[in-house]
Amino acid sequence: MTHPDRSQWKRVDVVVPAGPLGLIVSKSSIGEGHVIVDGFRPVGDSAEPGALEKQGEIGPNSILLGVNAHDFTDVTANWSFEKIREVLVSTSGTERTVRFLVPPPPPDVQFEEIAAHESDKRFADMYTLGKELGAGTFSVVREATHKTTGERFAIKCIKRAQLSADDLEALVAEVKILQEMQHPHIVKLYDVFQEDKYFFLVTEYMAGGELFERIVEKNFYSEREARDLVKVLLETIAFCHSADVVHRDLKPENLLLSSADDDADIKLADFGFAKKALVKGDVGLSTACGTPGYVAPEILMSKPYGKEVDIWSIGVITYILLCGYPPFHHDNQSMLFRLIKAGRYEFDSPYWDDVSAEAKDLISKMLLLQPAERWTASQLLEHPWISQDVVKDVQLTTALEELRKFNARRKFRAAVSTVKATISLTKALTLGGSPRSIKNSGDGEEQRSNSAPAVVHGSETVDTLPPPPHTPQ
């Protein structure tokens, strides 16, 4: 059974008078606890539109909640909802409140709304584009300078012609989440422009680059520094989860530094896979997405999932920060996924000899196979390793050496993926197609990848890479 993604839908309560609701439904649209609206019909002797039709916000494909399938045993197509009237008519008065789950407007309409400007200024009137900072399948990120203030920004330039309706819908969802996620440790979205050929997303410029790049340049690196970084990451994810946002792609590449001088001012970037957790009563998220090595086992098992997948990814990142290599690795992707689904990892000597027992305990609370058993971000912030001064400021020499090797492999993998994305784009333009990296989860939802690598693929092998980090057996 497939479950449509309704994470962007909203609940609407409507007060209507007694009598038929004026809805048209078909038998196939009826499920346990809800019916899907096919349309409206006039009700009453005056043949006026029904109260719900007048609401404007309630349209076809909206879902009427709080009903039971057994109330519709004799439903026929275009039925006028006489039976549902008996269920919903208030027993205490002439009016009753009905609740709907309403789909969002089409993506193009939504983008016009979120990119609306009070003035008629275009992007080029306000910003001067500079050097390229990065590239994905559909977009290029470039440095830009504000023409009035001289302030630097990072601009995500997305070519409209290359986006399908699904891609546009994903972009709208990303922008809405970024507009909502106002937090000191989340890369800020300042503005959005919709123009003839491009969408422009104006974001905070991260002058410090990637966190892991900064770490490997250090001469001294300690468990205390790792603890401070993990604490900031947990605080940020606790904020996201409190707003019911699941990031779904936590990895080193998405941990950036806003300053070249402050090692602790990390910010979380790339909400391209982020989703609002589904409303109560739905089964959870189900699209297979994420990055191999950091993806949670329940995603690989095609199970519905939630915020717990972010906790697993933080567990992997914490493990790497403390020893320099990932808890699960293999040069064959199928074998890698098998290791993740088994959930077996070790704190090997000598790599973990200088790491505290409290740090290992924290990791063990995150890398649990059963999502329900994983600690939440809020709980982890109360863990002694985070909340108490139990961490020694001792040099992690072995971890730093392994981190340098790990970072070199990671950069090589990113370079290979960028080349592949460029080849894919060239072929698509030549053949008139659309370059997309897609994983279909079987639930009708497809996930786009705007920056490589980002999607969990089902291939048997990964790119040809240098050997994985050595882990004693």
N, C-alpha and C positions, 0 to 999 in steps of 0.2 A: 504494500500500500504506500502510495506517495503522499507527501504532505507539502502543499504549496507554501512558499515563504511569505509570511504575513508580518515580517518584522517591522515594515515601514507603515503598516496600517494603523489606524487610530480608532479608539472607541468613541462613539457618539450616542449620548442619551437624548431621546426625543419624547416630549410629552404630547400625547395625542388624545383626542376625545374618544368617547365610547363609540363602538361600531366597527365595521370592517376597516382594515388598514389600507385596502386598495392596492395590495401587492399581487404580482403574478409570479408564481413559482411552478416548477415542474417536478415530477416525482424524483427525477434523477438528482435534483439539487438538494435533497433533504438528507441530512446526516444527524447523528445522535447529538442533540444539544444545539442544533442550529439549522437554519435554512438559508439558501442563497437566493437573493432577489433577482428575478429575470427581467422584471419591468413593473410598470404601474398600470392601473386602470381606474377610471372615474368610479366613485362610489356614491350611493344615495340617489334620491329621485332627481336632484338637480344636475347630476352627471358632472359635478365639479371635480377637479383633481383631488386626490386623497391628501390627508394632512402630511403624510411623509413626502409625497411628491413636491409639495410646496416648500419643503425644507431646503431643496437645492443641493445640499451636501450629500444627501442619501440618493444614490443612483444605482443602476443595474450593477450586479456583481457584489453589492454590499451584502453583508451577512447578518441576519437577524439571530441574536444569541438568546439563550435561555429557554429553548423549546426542546421537545422530545420527539423522536421519530414515531413513537407509537400513537401520536396525535394525528398522524397523516396516513392512516391505513387505506383510505379510499381516495387518495389524491390523484387527480388527472392533470394533464397539461393545461396550462393557463387557468388553473383553479383560482377562485377568487378569495381564498383564505377564510372561508366561513368558520372552519374548525379552529384556526388559530385565534379567532376572535374570542372563542369561549375560554381559551387559555389565558389571554392577555387582558381581558376586560377587568378593570379594577373592581374588587368587591366592596371597596370603601368609598366610592365616589363615581363621578362620571368620566374621569380622566385616568390614564395610566401611563407609565413611563416604559418605553421600549428601548432596548440597547442594540446598537449596530456596530459592526466592525467594518470600517469604510476604507476602501483602497485609495492610495494616493493618486493625484492626477498624473497624466502622461509625463514622462521625463522631460520632454522639451518644454512643456508648460512650467514644470517645477524649476528648471534651470533659469528660465526667464525671470521667475520670481526671486530666486536667490542671487541672481546676478544683476538685479535692478539697481540703477544708480539715479540719484536725484538730479544729476546733471547729464548732459549729453557727451561728456568727455569719453574719448576712447583710450585704450590702453597706451597707445603710442603718444598720446598727449601728456601722459603722466609719468611714463617710465622710459628709460633708455636701456635696451638690452645689451648685455656684455657677454663674457665667455660662457661656454657650455660647462655645466657642472656634472651632468650625467644624462643618460638616455635610456629609454625603455622601448617597448614595441610600438606604443602609440604616442609617446610624449618625449619631450626634451626638457630638461631642467637647466635654466640659464640664470646667471647672475644678472641683476638689474639695479639701476640707480634711479631713485625718485628725482624728477627734474627740479622740484622746488626745494626739497629738504636735503638732498644729497645722500639720504639713507640708502643702505644696500638691502636688497631683498633677493630671495630665490623664487624664480618664476617657473611654474610648470606650464609648458606650452603644449596643448593637446590639439592635434589636427582633427577638425570635426568630420571631414570626409571619411576618415578611417574608422569611425565609431559606429557600431550597430546600435539598435535600440536597446539591447541588453547592456552594452558598454556604457551608453549614456545614462541608463538607469543606475548602474553601479557608480558612475561618477557623481551623480546627484546625491546618492546615499553617502558617499565619502565626504562631499562638501558639507552636507547637513550635519554630519557627525563632528567634523572639524569646527564648524561654527558653534556647536554646542560645547565642545570640549575646551573650555577656557581654564587652563591650569598652568602654573609656572614651569612644569616639566613636560609640557606637550608643545611641539612645534606649532606656532600660531599661524592661522590663516587670516590674512588681513583683508583681502578683497578678491572678488571674482568678476571676470569680464567675459561676456559672450559676444563674439564678433563674427564676421562673415565666414572666416576660414578657421579661426582658432578659438578655443577656450583658454583663458589665462587665469591661473590660480596664483595669487600673490601671497607668498609665505615668508616666514621668518628666515633670515640668512644665518646659517650655522657656521660661524667662522672657525670653530675649533675642529671641524671634521668628525670622523668616526671615533667613538670611544676606544675601540680596540687598537686603532692606530696610535692613539695617545699612550695607551698602556705599554705597548711594545717599545716605545721610544724611551721609557723610563730606565734609570739605573737602579732605582729602589722601588719595590712594589711589595706591599704587605697585605695580610689578611684583613687588617683594619680598613685599608683602602677599598678592598673588595666588598667588605661589609657595608661601607658607606654608599657604594654604588647600588648594591642590591636593595638597600633601604629606600633610596630614592625611587627605584623602579617599582618596588612594592607599593609605595605611597601613590605613585602615579596610576598604577593598575587598580588600586583600591578605589581611587576617584572614578576611573572609567567604569568599573563594575557597579559602583553606587548609582551611576546613571544608566545602568543596564547595557553598557557598551562592551562588546567582546572584541579585542583587537585581532586575534586569530593569526597573527604573523610576527610574533615577537622573536627577534634574532639580533645578533650583533650589528648588522648593517643598519638597523633601525634605531640604534642608540647613538645620538649625536651630541656634540659639545657646542654650546653657543659661543664660547670664548676660547681663545688660544691660551689664556692665562689661568683659567679656573678649571681644574680637573674634575670637580664635583658637579658642575652645572650641566648635567646631562638632560637631554630632552628626547622624548619618544616621537618618532616620525612614522610616516607611511601608514595611513589608515585606509588604504585601498581595499583591504579585506575585512575591515571592521564592520560589525553588524550590531544593531540593536537586538538584545535578547528578546525572544518572542514573547508576546503577551501571555498571561497566565491561561492555561488550558490548552496551549499548543505543545507539540512534542519536543521542541528544541530545534537548534540549528542542525543542518545535515549535509551541507556542501563540503566536499573534500577539498580543503585548501590549506595552505601553510607552506613551510619550507622543510624539506627532508632533513632529519637530524633534530629538529625542534618540534615537530608535529606530535600531538598527543596520540596515544594508542587508540582511543575511542574513535578518532577521526579515521584512522587506518582500518578500523573494524566496521566502518560504515554505520556506526551507531549515532543516534541523536546526541548532541553535546551542548555544553553551555560554557559558562565563565571558567570552568575548571581547566579548559585547554590552555588558557593563558598561564595558569599556575604551573602546569607541566613545563611549558616553554621557559618560564623563569627559573625553574629547577635546573634545566639543562644549561642555561646561561650562567647560573651561579656555580654549577659544577665546573664549567670551563674557566670561569674567573679564578677559581681556587687551585686548579691543577694544570690548566693549559691545554687540555684536550677534552672532547665531548664524551659523555657517558656511553653513548651508542654510536658506533661507526663501523662502516664496512664499505669496500669499494664496489660492491654490488647492491643496488638500491633495494631489490627484493629482500636480500639478506638483512640490510639495514632495517627495513620495516619489520622483519621478523623479530629482530632483536628488541626493537621498541615495543612491539606487542607482547613480548615475553616480560619486559620490564626489569630485566636483570642487569645490574651494574655493580662495580666494585670500587672501593677506595684503596687503590693499589699502593704498595710501598715501592719505591721511596717517594713517590709523587705526593702522597697525602700524609707523610710523616709529620710535617710541620703545621698541619691544619688542625684546628681545634675540634674536639668532639661535638661542641655546640653547632659548629658549621655543618658537620656531617649530619647531625640530627635534623637541622633545618631542611637540608636537601631531601632527607628521607620523608619529610612531611609533604613534599611537593611531588616527588617522582613515585607516586603510588598508582598502581594500575586502575584501581576503582576510583572514578572521579569523585564520588560522594565521600570518600575517605580523605581526599586531599584537603589540606588546610586552606581557608580563604586568605585573600591578601590581608584582610584586617586581622585575622588570627596570627598570621606570620609576622606582622608588625609587632605583636606582643611576645614573640619568641625571644628567649634570653639572648640569643646571638645578635638580634636586632635591637632589642630594647634595653639591654643591660651592658655595662662596660666589662665584658668578659673576654674581649678580643685582644690578643697581643700584637704589638706593632713589630712583628718579626719579618725579616725579608723572606719572601717566597721565591728563592733563586730558581729552583727547578720549575716552578709554575711559570715564571717569566720566560725562561728558555723555551718551554713547550708552547707558550702563547705566541711567541715569535714564529715558531714553525707552523702553528695552527693558522695564524693570520696570513702567512704567505700562501698556504694552500687555499684559504678562503678567497684571497684576492685573485688567485689563479682561476678558481672556479667562476668568480664573477666576470673575469675577462673572457673566458670561454663562452659564458652565457650571453654576454654582450655581442660577441661575434656572431653567435647563432641567431640572436634577435635581429641583427643587421641583415644577415643572409635571408632570414624569413621575410623581413620587410621588403628586401629587393625582389625576391621571388614573387611576393604577393603583388607588388606594383607592376611587375612584368606580366603576370598572368591575370591581373585584374581582380585578384582576390583580396581577402582581408587577413592579415597576420594575427592569429590569436592563439593564446595558450590556454586551453580549456580542459577542465575536468568535469564531466557530467556525473552528478551524484545519484542520478536516478530519481530525484525528487522534483524534477522539472526546473531546478535552479542551476544555472551555469555560472562559473566564476571566471571573470576576466583577469588577465595578468597584464598590468601596465608597466611593470618593471621586473626584469628577470634577475635572478630566478625567484618565482613566487608560488607556483602551483605544484601540488603533489601529483606527479605523473605516475602512470602505471607501468613504465618501461622496466625491463629487467636489469639494465645497466645504467650507470651514471656516466658523466663525462670522463674522459681519460685524464686522470689526475696523478700527482705525485703520491707516494704511498701514504696511507692514513697515519695518524700519530701512533707511536708505539705504546701499547698498553700491556704490561706484564700479564701473563695468563696464569 
